[in-house]
Amino acid sequence: MIVLYIILALIVVFLAAVLIRTAAFRPTAEESGSFEDISFDRDTAISDLAALVKCKTVSDADETNEDGAEFDRLTGMLPELYPNVAEKCTLTRLPGRALLYKWPGRTPGEPAVLMAHYDVVPVEEENWQKPPFGAVIEDGVMWGRGTLDTKVTFNGILFAANSLIGSGFTPEHDVYMAFSGGEEVNGPGAVNVVDWFVKNGVTPAFVLDEGGAVVDGVFPGVTEPCALIGIAEKGLMNLKYTVKSDGGHASAPLPHTPVGRLSAACAKVENHPFKCHYTAPVRQMFDTLGRRSTFAYRMIFANLWCFGGILDGVCKKSGGELNALIRTTVAFTQMDGSKAPNVIPPEASMVSNIRLNPEDSVESAKQYIKNVIGDDGAALDVLVSSEPSPISRTDCAGWKTVVSAVQGTWRGALVSPYLMVQCSDSRHYRDLSDRVFRFSAMDLTAEERHTIHGNNERIRLDTACRAVEFFTRVMKQC
C-alpha cells in the first residue's frame, strides 16, 4: 500500500510539474514600436523586376548549356534600371558572375552585406500556364522564373538603394550589395566575394541572404503568420551507392542482384532515420512559436524533456518540414542499373540527397549510413558536400536590424529564429562572420512556395513591393 501511495504521489508531482510548466509557457512581453511608412515608386519597382525576369539567366553545371548573352543583357541594363546606384556606388566585378556594389557610409564602421543571386533554374516551358520569361502580369500577379528565387530580392535591394540615394539618404556605415550569377549550380561567385572581403580586411556587421519567409500554417497550433529568420543552415551531401557483380543473363540470377542489394540498402536507411537533435535554432523556434500554440502543443514544447520522444516519433512517421528541422534527412533521388530488362547489370548505383543536421557532419553521416546498410560490398562515394553552417548570434545589432525591418513591414507576424533546411550562398561566410541571417523578404502561401524551382513560379505584386519596403527599412538602420 505504501508503494502505491508513493507511485500516486510521484504521478501527481509529475502532472503538476507538466501543467505548471505549460501554464508558464506563455508569450513573452514584446516591445511595441512605431514604424514610419515607406514610400517609393511602386510601378517602377514592378517594371524593373519584370525587366530582370525577362532575362533568361538559366545557370547550368555545364557552362556550354548557358546563354551568356542573357547574363550580359541583365547586367548591362542595371545602370539604366538603377541609375543612382550606378552613380553613387562602386561596382567590383569578380569571377563567377559576381557583382559587388559598395555604397559608402558617413562614418567608419562594420558594413552590412545584403545578398541575392540573379541566376535561375531551368524550366519545362510546356508545363507552364504562362511564358516563364514573359513576366506576364495578370490579376495582381507576375508570372516568371526567378520572380521568387531570387530576382525579387535582387530588385528589392537595388531598387531600395536607388530610391534612398535619390532622396538624399546616406547610410551611417558602408553597405555592400553582393550578387552571384551562379548560386543554383554552386558557382564560385560568392566564394570570390568572401575572398575579396578577406583580402580587403572587411568584417561585416551582419550578412543577410535568402532563407525563411513570412508564412502561414507551418507551426502546429499557431494561426498567426510566422516570419522565420534562419540563423543556421543544414549541410549537404550527395552520396552515391555502388554495387558490382559479374553480370549475366537474368534467367539464372543469384539470390541477390546489384539492384536488389541497393533496394535493400535504401529500405534500411529509410527505416532507420538519423537521430533527432534539438539544436539551438530549433529550440529557439520552439520556444518562440510554441508559446503561441494551442494548449496541447504548448504542453509538448514546454516539456520536451518529457514529450520530446513523442514528437520525435511523430516526425519520423510523417516526415516533412518539422521532421527536417530535427534530424539529418535522406532522400533517394536517382538509380541506375542494366540497359536491358533481361540482363543483370555488372554495376548498379543510386544517389541520395542528404541534408545534414548541425550536430552531424559529412563524415559521421557517411559512417552512419555504412553501418545501417551493413553491406561491405556497397561502395559509398561523396559526390558533393558542404558541412552544416555555424549557428549565428542573435544578441547583436544586426539581428535587431533584421527583426525591426520585418516587424515594420509585416506587422503582426511572429518573428522567430529557425534552422534553414536548404543551402544558400551565405554558407561561404562561415569563417568571416557569426552574424549571418537568412530571410527572403516575402510573404508566401504554401502554393507559392511550391512553385520555387517548379512550374508556374509567380509572385503577387504587393509581395514584390514589400520586398523593396523591407530592404529600405534595413538600409535606413545601417
KEVEXMI-906441 format. One line per field, with one value per residue: residue number from 1; residue in one letter; x, y, z of N, C-alpha, C in turn. Coordinates in steps of 0.1 Angstrom, whole numbers, m for minus. Example, Ala and Ser with C-alpha at 12.3 -4.5 7.8 and 13.67 -1.06 7.14 Angstrom:
<zapas>
num <- 1 2
residuo <- A S
n.px <- 132 128
n.py <- m57 m22
n.pz <- 78 71
ca.px <- 123 137
ca.py <- m45 m11
ca.pz <- 78 71
c.px <- 132 129
c.py <- m33 0
c.pz <- 78 79
</zapas>
This chain:
<zapas>
num <- 1 2 3 4 5 6 7 8 9 10 11 12 13 14 15 16 17 18 19 20 21 22 23 24 25 26 27 28 29 30 31 32 33 34 35 36 37 38 39 40 41 42 43 44 45 46 47 48 49 50 51 52 53 54 55 56 57 58 59 60 61 62 63 64 65 66 67 68 69 70 71 72 73 74 75 76 77 78 79 80 81 82 83 84 85 86 87 88 89 90 91 92 93 94 95 96 97 98 99 100 101 102 103 104 105 106 107 108 109 110 111 112 113 114 115 116 117 118 119 120 121 122 123 124 125 126 127 128 129 130 131 132 133 134 135 136 137 138 139 140 141 142 143 144 145 146 147 148 149 150 151 152 153 154 155 156 157 158 159 160 161 162 163 164 165 166 167 168 169 170 171 172 173 174 175 176 177 178 179 180 181 182 183 184 185 186 187 188 189 190 191 192 193 194 195 196 197 198 199 200 201 202 203 204 205 206 207 208 209 210 211 212 213 214 215 216 217 218 219 220 221 222 223 224 225 226 227 228 229 230 231 232 233 234 235 236 237 238 239 240 241 242 243 244 245 246 247 248 249 250 251 252 253 254 255 256 257 258 259 260 261 262 263 264 265 266 267 268 269 270 271 272 273 274 275 276 277 278 279 280 281 282 283 284 285 286 287 288 289 290 291 292 293 294 295 296 297 298 299 300 301 302 303 304 305 306 307 308 309 310 311 312 313 314 315 316 317 318 319 320 321 322 323 324 325 326 327 328 329 330 331 332 333 334 335 336 337 338 339 340 341 342 343 344 345 346 347 348 349 350 351 352 353 354 355 356 357 358 359 360 361 362 363 364 365 366 367 368 369 370 371 372 373 374 375 376 377 378 379 380 381 382 383 384 385 386 387 388 389 390 391 392 393 394 395 396 397 398 399 400 401 402 403 404 405 406 407 408 409 410 411 412 413 414 415 416 417 418 419 420 421 422 423 424 425 426 427 428 429 430 431 432 433 434 435 436 437 438 439 440 441 442 443 444 445 446 447 448 449 450 451 452 453 454 455 456 457 458 459 460 461 462 463 464 465 466 467 468 469 470 471 472 473 474 475 476 477 478
residuo <- M I V L Y I I L A L I V V F L A A V L I R T A A F R P T A E E S G S F E D I S F D R D T A I S D L A A L V K C K T V S D A D E T N E D G A E F D R L T G M L P E L Y P N V A E K C T L T R L P G R A L L Y K W P G R T P G E P A V L M A H Y D V V P V E E E N W Q K P P F G A V I E D G V M W G R G T L D T K V T F N G I L F A A N S L I G S G F T P E H D V Y M A F S G G E E V N G P G A V N V V D W F V K N G V T P A F V L D E G G A V V D G V F P G V T E P C A L I G I A E K G L M N L K Y T V K S D G G H A S A P L P H T P V G R L S A A C A K V E N H P F K C H Y T A P V R Q M F D T L G R R S T F A Y R M I F A N L W C F G G I L D G V C K K S G G E L N A L I R T T V A F T Q M D G S K A P N V I P P E A S M V S N I R L N P E D S V E S A K Q Y I K N V I G D D G A A L D V L V S S E P S P I S R T D C A G W K T V V S A V Q G T W R G A L V S P Y L M V Q C S D S R H Y R D L S D R V F R F S A M D L T A E E R H T I H G N N E R I R L D T A C R A V E F F T R V M K Q C
n.px <- 8 20 38 21 10 32 38 14 18 41 31 13 30 45 25 17 41 43 19 23 46 36 15 31 43 40 35 62 66 65 84 67 67 68 64 76 60 69 77 77 83 61 51 73 91 80 81 108 115 102 117 141 132 126 150 168 184 195 212 237 253 270 286 284 258 246 233 252 249 224 229 247 230 213 230 239 218 215 226 208 184 188 199 209 223 243 257 265 275 303 312 324 335 337 351 329 306 300 288 297 286 296 283 291 293 286 303 332 330 317 304 272 261 243 227 219 209 211 208 189 170 165 136 106 90 67 50 41 17 19 42 74 95 83 73 46 18 m10 m41 m29 m6 26 40 67 100 122 109 104 128 159 151 134 144 169 161 147 167 184 166 156 180 185 163 166 191 184 167 184 195 221 237 247 270 291 274 273 264 259 260 254 259 256 245 227 240 260 281 312 309 300 320 342 336 336 364 374 365 380 407 406 402 376 351 319 291 267 254 230 210 191 164 144 108 78 52 23 7 28 37 27 m4 m3 m17 m12 7 40 72 101 135 165 191 210 221 214 238 250 250 256 253 267 259 272 271 286 288 292 275 255 230 195 180 190 195 215 209 208 207 226 208 189 203 209 183 176 194 185 160 167 180 159 142 156 159 180 193 174 179 177 186 202 190 165 154 151 132 111 107 99 77 62 51 29 11 m16 m31 m25 m2 15 20 36 58 67 76 97 116 102 82 96 104 80 73 94 89 65 74 92 74 57 74 84 84 87 100 124 136 147 164 190 182 174 170 163 171 180 186 204 207 208 210 193 162 166 190 214 229 263 271 254 239 229 217 216 202 213 206 222 220 230 243 255 279 296 313 305 279 281 294 274 254 268 271 244 235 252 265 293 301 289 298 305 304 311 297 291 295 289 296 274 263 278 262 245 248 222 222 229 234 229 210 188 183 174 151 136 131 115 93 83 75 59 35 23 32 48 80 107 137 151 160 175 166 175 202 223 241 252 265 291 302 309 334 339 320 299 274 253 224 193 169 142 127 97 62 46 23 15 11 25 51 56 60 86 115 99 70 53 61 55 47 29 22 20 35 61 65 66 90 109 102 110 138 144 139 158 182 180 187 213
n.py <- m12 12 16 19 44 60 58 70 96 104 104 125 146 147 153 178 192 192 206 230 240 242 261 283 287 310 336 359 393 418 444 473 490 520 525 540 550 537 551 548 545 524 514 516 500 475 473 473 448 431 435 423 396 389 383 355 340 314 291 265 234 226 248 252 249 272 305 330 355 363 367 388 406 412 422 444 461 471 497 514 507 512 539 557 541 532 556 564 542 520 496 463 438 403 370 343 355 374 403 431 457 487 509 538 548 573 573 556 520 487 472 465 435 427 402 384 363 362 343 316 285 258 256 238 245 237 230 252 276 302 321 314 333 357 375 380 399 395 400 411 396 386 364 342 327 330 351 346 334 344 370 388 397 406 427 441 449 465 484 496 508 525 542 554 567 586 602 615 602 588 560 552 536 517 500 469 454 423 401 370 352 325 308 287 266 261 278 298 324 337 328 341 367 366 361 384 402 393 397 425 432 435 432 421 438 424 398 393 371 350 329 320 330 349 331 310 286 268 260 238 244 272 301 327 346 336 349 337 336 324 312 295 269 238 212 197 167 148 115 86 53 22 m10 m39 m67 m99 m97 m110 m133 m127 m149 m168 m159 m150 m152 m125 m96 m68 m46 m54 m55 m29 m19 m31 m17 9 6 m1 23 42 31 34 62 91 101 122 157 184 212 245 266 254 249 275 284 267 276 302 301 280 290 304 286 261 247 219 216 234 222 201 214 229 210 194 177 157 150 150 126 116 136 132 107 111 128 112 94 110 127 155 191 198 175 176 197 186 165 149 143 119 116 95 98 90 62 37 10 m19 m18 m33 m52 m79 m85 m89 m63 m54 m35 m14 15 41 73 94 124 142 160 177 177 202 189 168 156 155 133 118 112 97 75 66 57 37 19 13 1 m22 m37 m46 m48 m27 2 35 68 102 127 155 179 198 212 215 249 272 283 313 344 360 380 407 438 435 414 426 447 434 420 443 454 435 434 460 458 436 437 424 398 369 368 347 328 302 270 267 245 242 250 279 307 320 303 303 323 315 315 342 357 357 364 359 360 346 353 356 382 381 374 344 320 286 273 291 288 262 266 274 266 250 245 273 294 324 357 378 411 430 416 417 444 448 436 455 475 463 461 487 496 481 492 519 516 510
n.pz <- 0 8 m12 m34 m27 m29 m56 m66 m56 m69 m95 m93 m87 m110 m130 m120 m123 m151 m159 m146 m158 m184 m181 m175 m198 m218 m242 m243 m231 m256 m272 m280 m310 m330 m364 m393 m423 m455 m486 m521 m557 m567 m592 m609 m595 m599 m627 m631 m619 m637 m660 m652 m649 m675 m686 m696 m675 m670 m651 m654 m647 m667 m685 m712 m718 m710 m716 m722 m732 m722 m695 m697 m708 m687 m667 m681 m683 m657 m649 m662 m651 m624 m619 m599 m581 m598 m602 m576 m562 m559 m582 m582 m602 m601 m607 m616 m622 m603 m586 m569 m551 m536 m513 m500 m466 m440 m418 m405 m398 m391 m420 m436 m453 m480 m497 m528 m556 m591 m611 m624 m621 m646 m669 m677 m703 m715 m695 m682 m674 m682 m702 m692 m691 m696 m679 m674 m663 m645 m629 m606 m602 m610 m634 m638 m641 m615 m602 m576 m567 m572 m580 m571 m546 m554 m570 m550 m532 m549 m559 m536 m526 m547 m547 m521 m523 m543 m527 m512 m491 m470 m458 m423 m420 m443 m470 m485 m515 m526 m552 m569 m599 m602 m582 m582 m592 m575 m579 m581 m574 m549 m532 m542 m536 m508 m505 m515 m495 m474 m482 m483 m458 m447 m424 m418 m403 m403 m422 m448 m464 m487 m475 m449 m448 m446 m435 m434 m413 m407 m383 m357 m343 m343 m355 m364 m389 m395 m393 m404 m396 m407 m387 m390 m413 m428 m436 m467 m486 m514 m519 m534 m540 m548 m563 m574 m598 m614 m635 m662 m676 m671 m666 m649 m621 m592 m557 m548 m566 m580 m581 m564 m539 m536 m533 m509 m493 m495 m483 m457 m448 m450 m431 m408 m395 m391 m359 m337 m331 m311 m319 m312 m329 m335 m309 m301 m319 m312 m287 m291 m309 m300 m276 m286 m294 m293 m263 m260 m277 m266 m242 m250 m262 m241 m224 m235 m224 m215 m234 m258 m270 m280 m299 m316 m325 m339 m359 m373 m386 m401 m416 m436 m431 m404 m394 m408 m395 m372 m376 m395 m429 m454 m488 m514 m547 m573 m595 m611 m634 m653 m689 m703 m700 m695 m686 m661 m643 m645 m628 m606 m594 m571 m559 m531 m517 m491 m462 m438 m403 m379 m358 m369 m393 m426 m426 m404 m410 m433 m423 m405 m423 m437 m416 m411 m435 m437 m456 m469 m495 m508 m522 m510 m521 m519 m537 m538 m513 m483 m452 m423 m414 m391 m361 m359 m341 m320 m303 m311 m329 m356 m358 m345 m363 m386 m375 m367 m392 m404 m386 m390 m417 m420 m401 m371 m376 m363 m353 m356 m349 m369 m383 m413 m439 m465 m488 m491 m507 m485 m468 m474 m459 m435 m420 m419 m406 m377 m377 m396 m414 m426 m447 m468 m483 m483 m483 m483 m497 m492 m517 m534 m524 m533 m560 m563 m580 m594 m616 m631 m615 m596 m584 m561 m568 m547 m528 m540 m538 m511 m505 m514 m496 m472 m475 m477 m451 m437 m448 m439 m413 m412
ca.px <- 0 28 44 11 9 44 36 4 24 50 23 7 41 48 14 17 52 40 9 28 55 27 8 40 49 32 43 69 62 72 84 58 74 61 72 72 56 79 71 86 75 57 50 87 97 74 86 122 115 97 128 150 126 126 163 168 197 195 226 238 266 277 285 280 243 241 233 260 243 213 235 253 219 208 240 241 207 214 228 196 173 192 210 216 233 255 265 270 282 314 310 336 331 346 348 317 295 298 287 298 285 298 276 298 285 290 314 338 323 314 293 262 262 230 229 209 215 203 206 177 170 158 122 99 81 54 42 38 5 23 56 83 103 74 69 32 11 m25 m48 m21 4 36 45 80 111 130 102 106 141 156 152 126 153 179 155 144 179 189 156 156 192 184 153 171 201 176 161 195 199 234 238 257 282 290 265 277 253 267 252 260 252 257 242 219 249 271 292 322 308 300 333 351 332 342 378 377 363 392 419 405 400 362 344 306 283 259 251 216 208 178 162 130 99 66 44 12 4 40 40 15 m12 m1 m26 m6 18 53 84 112 148 174 203 219 215 219 248 245 258 250 260 264 260 275 272 291 286 297 265 249 216 186 172 196 201 219 198 207 213 230 197 182 211 207 170 177 201 176 149 173 183 147 136 164 163 191 189 168 187 170 197 198 180 152 149 147 120 100 104 92 63 54 43 17 4 m27 m26 m19 11 23 24 47 70 72 81 104 123 93 75 105 104 67 74 104 82 55 81 97 64 51 83 80 93 91 110 136 142 152 173 195 173 180 161 168 166 184 190 208 210 210 205 183 154 169 205 218 239 276 272 242 241 218 222 207 205 213 207 229 217 242 250 261 289 297 319 297 267 285 297 262 248 275 267 230 234 258 269 307 303 283 307 299 312 306 298 291 292 292 292 264 269 278 249 247 243 210 224 237 226 224 198 178 180 166 139 129 126 105 82 77 69 48 30 15 38 56 93 114 148 148 171 172 169 181 215 224 255 256 273 305 306 310 346 340 311 290 261 247 209 188 154 137 118 85 52 43 14 20 11 36 64 58 64 100 121 88 63 44 66 49 47 20 28 21 47 73 67 70 105 115 99 118 152 145 139 171 193 179 193 227
ca.py <- 0 24 17 25 58 67 59 80 109 107 108 138 156 147 160 192 199 194 216 243 245 246 274 294 288 319 346 370 407 423 458 479 501 527 523 550 545 538 554 547 544 510 509 514 488 463 472 469 434 425 435 412 383 386 378 340 338 300 285 250 229 226 261 252 250 285 316 341 368 367 372 401 415 416 431 456 470 476 512 521 505 518 549 563 531 532 568 566 530 514 482 454 425 392 358 336 364 381 417 436 471 494 522 544 554 586 572 542 510 475 473 454 428 423 392 378 358 366 331 308 271 256 254 230 255 231 227 264 283 315 321 315 345 367 385 384 404 394 400 415 386 385 351 341 321 339 361 343 328 354 383 397 403 413 440 448 456 476 495 503 517 536 552 561 576 596 610 622 594 581 552 556 528 512 489 461 446 412 393 359 347 310 302 275 255 261 285 304 339 341 325 351 379 364 362 399 408 389 404 439 435 438 423 426 439 413 393 389 363 343 319 319 340 351 320 306 272 260 255 233 252 286 307 339 344 335 354 328 341 314 316 284 261 224 209 190 157 138 102 76 39 14 m24 m45 m81 m105 m96 m123 m134 m126 m162 m176 m149 m153 m147 m110 m89 m54 m37 m59 m51 m14 m17 m34 m7 20 4 0 37 48 26 38 76 96 105 135 166 197 222 258 273 247 252 289 284 260 285 314 299 271 298 309 274 257 242 206 217 241 212 193 223 234 199 185 168 145 146 150 113 115 145 126 95 116 133 100 88 119 134 169 203 197 164 181 206 180 154 147 136 113 114 88 105 85 48 33 m4 m25 m12 m42 m58 m93 m86 m84 m53 m56 m24 m6 26 50 85 101 137 142 173 174 185 208 180 158 161 147 120 110 108 86 63 61 50 25 9 9 m8 m35 m44 m42 m47 m15 13 48 79 115 134 169 180 210 210 225 262 276 290 328 351 368 390 417 448 430 407 436 454 425 418 455 456 425 438 472 455 426 440 413 385 364 367 336 321 288 263 266 232 243 256 292 312 326 293 306 334 308 319 356 364 349 372 356 357 341 357 360 393 378 366 334 310 272 271 299 282 250 269 277 255 242 251 284 303 337 365 389 424 435 410 422 458 447 433 469 482 456 464 502 497 476 502 531 513 506
ca.pz <- 0 8 m26 m42 m24 m34 m71 m69 m53 m80 m107 m90 m88 m125 m137 m116 m130 m166 m160 m142 m169 m196 m178 m175 m212 m224 m249 m235 m235 m268 m272 m291 m316 m341 m377 m403 m436 m466 m499 m533 m569 m568 m606 m614 m589 m606 m641 m630 m616 m649 m669 m648 m651 m689 m690 m693 m669 m665 m649 m657 m643 m679 m690 m726 m719 m706 m726 m716 m737 m714 m683 m701 m710 m674 m660 m689 m680 m644 m648 m667 m641 m611 m622 m587 m576 m608 m600 m562 m556 m567 m587 m585 m608 m597 m614 m612 m624 m590 m587 m556 m550 m523 m510 m489 m455 m435 m408 m405 m390 m398 m430 m438 m466 m485 m508 m537 m568 m603 m620 m621 m625 m659 m669 m687 m707 m719 m683 m676 m679 m689 m707 m680 m691 m702 m668 m676 m651 m645 m616 m595 m601 m621 m636 m644 m634 m608 m595 m562 m564 m562 m586 m563 m536 m562 m574 m538 m527 m557 m560 m523 m526 m558 m542 m510 m528 m549 m517 m505 m479 m469 m446 m413 m424 m457 m473 m496 m521 m532 m560 m576 m611 m603 m569 m584 m595 m565 m586 m572 m572 m535 m526 m546 m529 m495 m506 m516 m482 m465 m487 m481 m443 m444 m415 m418 m391 m404 m436 m450 m477 m488 m464 m444 m453 m438 m439 m425 m412 m407 m370 m352 m333 m344 m365 m369 m398 m389 m401 m400 m400 m405 m380 m394 m424 m428 m446 m479 m492 m524 m517 m544 m536 m560 m561 m587 m599 m627 m646 m667 m681 m660 m664 m638 m611 m579 m547 m547 m577 m575 m579 m551 m528 m535 m528 m495 m486 m495 m473 m444 m445 m448 m419 m397 m397 m382 m345 m335 m324 m309 m319 m307 m337 m333 m296 m301 m327 m304 m275 m296 m315 m291 m266 m292 m299 m285 m250 m262 m283 m256 m232 m256 m264 m228 m217 m244 m215 m213 m246 m269 m277 m287 m310 m325 m332 m349 m371 m381 m394 m410 m424 m439 m427 m389 m393 m414 m386 m360 m379 m408 m437 m466 m499 m525 m559 m586 m595 m625 m635 m666 m701 m709 m690 m693 m683 m647 m645 m638 m618 m603 m585 m567 m552 m521 m513 m476 m456 m425 m391 m374 m349 m378 m403 m438 m423 m394 m417 m442 m414 m400 m434 m439 m405 m412 m446 m433 m468 m472 m510 m514 m521 m508 m526 m517 m549 m535 m499 m476 m438 m418 m411 m377 m356 m358 m328 m321 m293 m317 m335 m369 m356 m342 m375 m394 m369 m368 m406 m406 m379 m396 m430 m418 m388 m366 m378 m352 m357 m349 m355 m373 m390 m428 m444 m478 m488 m498 m508 m473 m461 m476 m450 m422 m413 m419 m397 m369 m378 m409 m413 m439 m447 m481 m480 m490 m476 m493 m494 m494 m531 m540 m521 m541 m574 m564 m587 m600 m627 m628 m604 m597 m572 m560 m569 m533 m521 m546 m533 m497 m505 m515 m483 m462 m476 m474 m436 m433 m451 m431 m400 m414
c.px <- 9 35 34 9 20 43 26 10 33 42 17 18 44 38 15 29 49 30 14 37 47 20 18 46 40 41 50 65 71 72 75 65 65 70 67 68 67 72 81 77 72 57 64 94 92 80 100 123 111 109 138 145 127 140 164 182 196 209 225 252 276 276 281 265 237 242 240 254 232 218 241 241 214 217 241 230 206 217 215 185 175 203 217 226 245 263 271 278 293 311 323 330 342 342 336 305 291 298 288 298 288 292 283 289 292 303 319 330 321 302 283 264 249 232 217 216 205 202 194 178 163 143 118 87 67 45 38 25 8 37 65 92 96 71 55 26 m4 m30 m38 m10 13 41 59 91 120 123 103 121 151 157 143 135 164 173 152 155 183 179 156 168 190 174 159 182 194 170 171 200 213 234 249 271 280 280 271 265 260 258 260 252 253 254 235 228 262 283 301 320 308 313 343 348 338 357 382 375 376 404 418 401 386 356 329 300 273 258 237 214 194 176 147 121 88 56 33 12 16 43 27 8 m11 m9 m20 4 31 64 96 126 158 187 214 213 222 230 242 255 250 259 257 268 262 277 276 289 293 287 260 235 207 178 178 203 206 209 197 214 218 219 190 190 210 193 169 184 192 165 155 175 170 140 144 168 174 185 184 178 180 181 192 188 166 146 144 134 108 97 96 78 55 46 30 8 m8 m22 m19 m4 20 28 36 59 76 79 88 112 115 87 83 105 91 68 83 97 72 62 87 87 58 61 80 89 97 101 123 144 150 162 179 186 180 168 167 162 169 188 193 212 214 204 194 175 158 184 207 230 252 278 259 245 229 225 211 212 203 215 211 225 230 250 257 272 289 302 311 284 270 288 284 255 255 272 253 228 240 262 283 309 296 293 300 308 305 308 299 288 296 287 281 271 270 265 252 242 230 211 233 228 221 211 186 174 171 152 130 123 115 92 75 70 58 43 21 21 47 70 101 126 144 161 167 176 175 195 215 239 260 265 288 311 309 322 348 331 302 276 255 233 203 172 151 126 105 75 46 33 21 21 23 49 67 62 79 107 111 82 55 48 60 49 36 27 30 33 60 76 71 85 113 114 109 133 154 147 153 182 192 184 208 237
c.py <- 13 27 24 40 66 69 70 94 113 111 122 149 158 156 175 199 202 206 230 249 249 259 286 296 297 329 356 383 412 438 463 491 508 527 534 543 547 541 553 545 529 505 507 502 475 462 468 453 426 424 425 398 379 381 363 336 324 295 270 246 228 239 262 253 263 295 328 354 373 373 386 411 420 426 444 466 476 491 520 519 512 528 555 554 531 545 569 554 525 500 475 441 415 379 350 345 371 396 422 452 476 507 528 550 567 584 557 533 498 476 462 448 423 414 388 371 360 354 324 294 269 255 244 238 250 229 240 270 296 313 323 327 357 378 390 388 403 393 402 405 387 370 351 334 331 350 359 340 333 368 393 404 411 427 448 455 468 488 503 513 528 547 560 571 588 606 618 614 588 573 556 549 523 501 482 454 435 402 382 356 332 303 288 263 255 268 293 319 343 338 336 364 378 366 377 406 405 397 419 443 439 428 428 428 428 410 389 383 357 333 318 330 341 341 317 291 263 254 250 242 267 291 319 336 344 339 346 333 330 319 305 277 247 222 200 179 149 126 92 62 30 m1 m31 m60 m86 m103 m109 m122 m134 m139 m171 m167 m156 m148 m132 m103 m75 m45 m41 m55 m36 m11 m20 m23 6 18 5 15 44 44 28 52 80 100 119 144 179 207 236 265 267 250 266 291 278 269 297 311 289 278 303 298 271 249 228 207 225 232 204 202 228 223 189 174 155 140 147 138 111 124 138 115 100 121 122 95 97 126 149 179 201 186 169 191 199 168 156 139 130 111 107 93 99 70 45 18 m8 m17 m20 m49 m73 m95 m81 m75 m56 m46 m17 4 34 62 90 115 138 156 172 183 191 199 169 164 151 133 112 105 96 73 57 52 37 14 4 m1 m21 m43 m39 m41 m35 m3 26 59 92 123 149 170 194 208 219 238 263 283 305 333 358 379 401 426 444 423 416 444 446 423 431 457 447 430 451 469 446 427 429 399 382 361 357 332 307 283 261 252 231 249 269 296 317 316 296 317 328 313 334 363 353 355 371 352 354 343 362 370 391 372 357 324 296 269 279 293 269 253 272 264 246 250 263 293 317 344 375 402 431 429 415 436 457 443 446 476 476 461 479 503 492 487 514 529 510 518
c.pz <- 0 m5 m35 m40 m29 m49 m74 m66 m64 m92 m105 m92 m103 m132 m133 m123 m144 m167 m156 m153 m181 m193 m179 m189 m220 m232 m240 m240 m246 m267 m284 m297 m327 m353 m387 m416 m446 m479 m510 m545 m572 m583 m612 m608 m596 m620 m641 m628 m629 m659 m665 m651 m666 m694 m686 m687 m662 m664 m651 m652 m655 m686 m705 m728 m714 m717 m720 m720 m728 m700 m686 m703 m697 m667 m668 m687 m666 m642 m653 m657 m628 m612 m610 m581 m585 m605 m586 m557 m565 m570 m589 m590 m605 m605 m608 m613 m611 m592 m572 m556 m536 m522 m498 m478 m450 m426 m409 m395 m398 m408 m430 m452 m469 m497 m516 m548 m580 m613 m615 m626 m639 m657 m679 m692 m711 m707 m676 m682 m686 m693 m695 m679 m697 m692 m670 m663 m653 m631 m604 m592 m613 m622 m642 m635 m628 m600 m580 m558 m574 m568 m578 m552 m543 m565 m561 m532 m535 m558 m547 m522 m535 m553 m530 m514 m535 m540 m509 m493 m481 m457 m436 m417 m438 m458 m486 m502 m530 m539 m568 m588 m613 m590 m571 m587 m587 m572 m576 m569 m558 m528 m530 m539 m514 m495 m507 m503 m473 m469 m484 m466 m440 m435 m413 m404 m391 m419 m437 m464 m477 m477 m461 m451 m443 m443 m429 m424 m412 m394 m363 m341 m334 m357 m371 m380 m391 m398 m396 m405 m397 m398 m382 m406 m423 m438 m457 m482 m502 m523 m527 m538 m548 m556 m574 m586 m612 m638 m650 m671 m669 m657 m653 m628 m598 m569 m546 m558 m572 m572 m566 m539 m525 m529 m513 m487 m485 m484 m459 m439 m442 m435 m407 m398 m387 m368 m345 m327 m323 m308 m315 m316 m336 m320 m295 m308 m319 m292 m279 m300 m307 m281 m272 m297 m290 m273 m252 m267 m273 m246 m238 m257 m251 m220 m226 m236 m213 m226 m259 m277 m285 m300 m321 m332 m343 m361 m379 m390 m405 m420 m425 m432 m412 m387 m397 m404 m375 m363 m393 m417 m449 m476 m510 m538 m572 m584 m610 m625 m649 m677 m707 m698 m687 m690 m669 m649 m638 m627 m618 m593 m582 m559 m543 m519 m498 m471 m441 m414 m385 m364 m356 m387 m415 m434 m414 m401 m426 m434 m409 m411 m437 m428 m407 m424 m443 m445 m472 m487 m516 m511 m519 m512 m525 m530 m547 m520 m494 m461 m433 m413 m396 m374 m353 m345 m331 m311 m299 m325 m349 m368 m353 m354 m384 m388 m370 m382 m409 m399 m385 m410 m429 m404 m383 m368 m366 m358 m349 m356 m360 m380 m405 m433 m458 m477 m495 m499 m495 m465 m463 m467 m436 m414 m413 m409 m389 m367 m392 m408 m426 m439 m461 m478 m487 m480 m486 m488 m497 m509 m538 m536 m529 m555 m575 m569 m594 m612 m622 m616 m606 m583 m572 m561 m555 m526 m527 m540 m518 m495 m506 m502 m472 m463 m474 m459 m431 m436 m443 m417 m400 m412
</zapas>
